[in-house]
Amino acid sequence: MGKHFFADDEVTDQPERFLVAEIVREKLMRQLGDEIPHSATVVIESFKQSEKITEIHADIYVERDGQKRIVIGKAGARMKLIGQEARKDIEHLLDHKVMLHLWVKVRKGWTNNVGQMKHLGYD
């Protein structure tokens, strides 16, 4: 058996910001199924922790206006559900109260543009 590279209680080497983005993206995918499978990504714009609350601002990027409408849902209902479900899991992860702000933005053709993909955190 080789040498341990991480402590026994360490489950990942990824930063909290990455994990939070993945939680939001998971909730997005669970809500949308095959409607926008890989045309959406989540970028954490700010992550501010205080003694009482962690305030997180995240952008959900899609490729088309129609996808934006799908993510938001009728009267914002789908977006509200995505936010509620993500916030619960993020609070569990951070063991801290969370205020989660989500915005949906269109970035046309981002999945086919190497520069945009790098800007959004993909190597």
N, C-alpha and C positions, 0 to 999 in steps of 0.2 A: 504494500500500500504506500502510495506516494505522500509527499508533504502536502499539507492543507494550505491552500492559497488564501482562504477566507476563514473568518471565525465561524464556529459551529452554528451560531444564531443568525448569521448573515445569509439571506436567501437570494440575493442578487447583487451584482456590482453596478447596477444602473442607478442614476440619481432619482430622487423623488419626482422631479419635474417630468422625467421620461415616463415613470410609472403612472403619474396622474394623466398624462396625455394618452397613454395606452388604455387606461380605465375609461376615459371619455370616448375614445375610439371604439372600444368594445361595446359600450352601451349604444353608440350610434349604429354599429353593425347589427347588433341584436334587434334594434327597432326597425331597421330598414331592410334587413335580409338581402335579397338580390337586387334591390332597386338602384343602389349606387355602390356596388361591391368594393371596388378599389379606387374609386374616384374621389375619395374623401380622406383627409388627414387632419390631425389636430396639432396645433402649435401653442405651447404655453407662452403667453406674452408677458405675464408677470406672476410672481409667486411671493407673496409677502406674509411672513409669519409674525404674529404678535403674541402676547401672553394669552389673550382671550380667543383669537380667531386667526385662521389662515385664509387670506383673500387671494383667490386665483382667478386670473383673466385668461381665457383660452379662445383661440380662433379655430373654427372648423372651416377648412378650405375644401371647396368642391369645384368642378370644372365648368358647370353650366348653371344658368339662372333657374332652369327647371329643377335641377337637383337641389338648389337652395330652397325652393318652395317645398320640395318633398321633405327635406330635413326639418324645416320649421313646422310644417304641418298646418292644419286648419286652425286659425286663431292662435298659433304658437303652441298648440297642445303637444305635438311630438317633441318639440324642443324642450318644453317644460318637463316632460317625462324623462328624457335623456339626462337633463340636468339633475333632476331629483335622484335618479338611480345612481348616477356617477358620484354625486355628492356623498351619498351614504357609504359607498365603497371607499372613497377617498378619505372620509372621516375615520373609517375603520383602519385604513392603511397608516394614516398619520397619527391616529389616536388623539385627534384634535378637532375642534369645531371648524367647519369650512364654509366660506361664502364663495360660491362658484358662479362666475359670470361667463356665459358662452355667447359667441357671435358667429354667424355663418357668413363667409365671404366667398365670392367667386374669383377664382384665378384660372382663367381659361387655358387649357392645355398643359397644366402643370405636370401631369404624369408623363408627358412626352418631351419635357424640356429639362435637360440635365442641369442647367443653371438654376431653374426654379426648384428642382428637387433638392439640390444642395442647400439652397436658401431655406427650404422647409425642413432640413435636418436629415435628408437621405444622402448617403454616400454612394 
